[in-house]
Amino acid sequence: MQRQHRDPFVKQAQRSDYRSRAVFKLIEVDEKDNLFRPGQLVVDLGAAPGSWSQYAAKKTGKQGRVIAVDILPMDNIKGVSFIQGDFREQEVLDACLSALGGNRADLVISDMAPNISGIKSSDQTRSVHLAELARDLALEVLQPGGDILVKLFQGEGVDEFRKSLQEHFPRIISRNPQASRESSREFYLLGRDYRP
Ligand SMILES: C[S@@+](CC[C@H](N)C(=O)[O-])C[C@H]1O[C@@H](n2cnc3c(N)ncnc32)[C@H](O)[C@@H]1O
């Protein structure tokens, strides 16, 4: 509670229309790497409460579209189609593919993180697994030249994951946004310029 109280990003989010401080991580990456363009089709995994989707909808504009997925419910956002469900389940992946309607995405962003159990090795395995599912979706739906941004936690499995991205994304960039809490091992990998 005290940490929340002192956190400048929490205060900034409260003063803005954004639903979560998480948006400042995405904004920081976007300001460095120019992820978004008007008219893009974006898939946002682990979207609730919705600040990344709000930002993506704003940046992609009226011609753009965002498909968002989360286990938790999420209030409506204009320009965002929301699917509630566990992305580890086939039927949720199918719902996502059906929302895409055969169109190829320009960008897949995943801020998915498992509920932390406190057992470090199992938390790490579950987090890398979520990143792998985001990667697999990206490989299935991205158009050539598309990008993926995925959350990870430093630890076991990350090097292998990075190597697996390198097979299809010639440019891999690692980002540690300031808005990621100092105590956290969280970082983001950005894979650019998808080559099927
Ligand atoms: C850090 S929060 C995302 C914050 C979000 N980017 C925002 O800007 O509001 C991580 C989210 O991942 C979701 N999540 C975790 N595991 C998931 C799964 N298997 N399927 C779908 N969503 C999942 C959680 O429910 C949680 O809402």
The ligand as a Tripos MOL2 file, in Angstrom:
@<TRIPOS>MOLECULE
LIG
   27    29     1     0     0
SMALL
NO_CHARGES

@<TRIPOS>ATOM
      1 C1          0.2590   -6.8090  -15.6230 C.3       1 LIG1
      2 S1         -1.3810   -7.2420  -15.9640 S.3       1 LIG1
      3 C2         -1.6660   -6.4430  -17.5070 C.3       1 LIG1
      4 C3         -1.8930   -4.9620  -17.4340 C.3       1 LIG1
      5 C4         -2.3490   -4.4020  -18.7690 C.3       1 LIG1
      6 N1         -1.2720   -4.4440  -19.7520 N.3       1 LIG1
      7 C5         -2.8360   -2.9970  -18.6680 C.2       1 LIG1
      8 O1         -2.2030   -2.1070  -19.2610 O.co2     1 LIG1
      9 O2         -3.8610   -2.7540  -18.0370 O.co2     1 LIG1
     10 C6         -1.2310   -8.9110  -16.4550 C.3       1 LIG1
     11 C7         -2.5200   -9.5290  -16.9210 C.3       1 LIG1
     12 O3         -2.2450  -10.8210  -17.4640 O.3       1 LIG1
     13 C8         -3.4260  -11.5670  -17.2950 C.3       1 LIG1
     14 N2         -3.1610  -12.9920  -17.4950 N.ar      1 LIG1
     15 C9         -2.3240  -13.7790  -16.7910 C.ar      1 LIG1
     16 N3         -2.3790  -15.0440  -17.2340 N.ar      1 LIG1
     17 C10        -3.2540  -15.0440  -18.2720 C.ar      1 LIG1
     18 C11        -3.7360  -16.0540  -19.1420 C.ar      1 LIG1
     19 N4         -3.3370  -17.3190  -19.0170 N.pl3     1 LIG1
     20 N5         -4.6510  -15.7290  -20.0870 N.ar      1 LIG1
     21 C12        -5.0670  -14.4530  -20.2080 C.ar      1 LIG1
     22 N6         -4.6510  -13.4550  -19.4000 N.ar      1 LIG1
     23 C13        -3.7530  -13.7370  -18.4510 C.ar      1 LIG1
     24 C14        -3.8360  -11.2360  -15.8590 C.3       1 LIG1
     25 O4         -5.1960  -11.5350  -15.6380 O.3       1 LIG1
     26 C15        -3.5420   -9.7290  -15.8050 C.3       1 LIG1
     27 O5         -4.6870   -8.9590  -16.0510 O.3       1 LIG1
@<TRIPOS>BOND
     1     1     2 1
     2     2     3 1
     3     2    10 1
     4     3     4 1
     5     4     5 1
     6     5     6 1
     7     5     7 1
     8     7     8 2
     9     7     9 1
    10    10    11 1
    11    11    12 1
    12    11    26 1
    13    12    13 1
    14    13    14 1
    15    13    24 1
    16    14    15 ar
    17    14    23 ar
    18    15    16 ar
    19    16    17 ar
    20    17    18 ar
    21    17    23 ar
    22    18    19 1
    23    18    20 ar
    24    20    21 ar
    25    21    22 ar
    26    22    23 ar
    27    24    25 1
    28    24    26 1
    29    26    27 1
@<TRIPOS>SUBSTRUCTURE
     1 LIG1         1 GROUP 0 **** ****
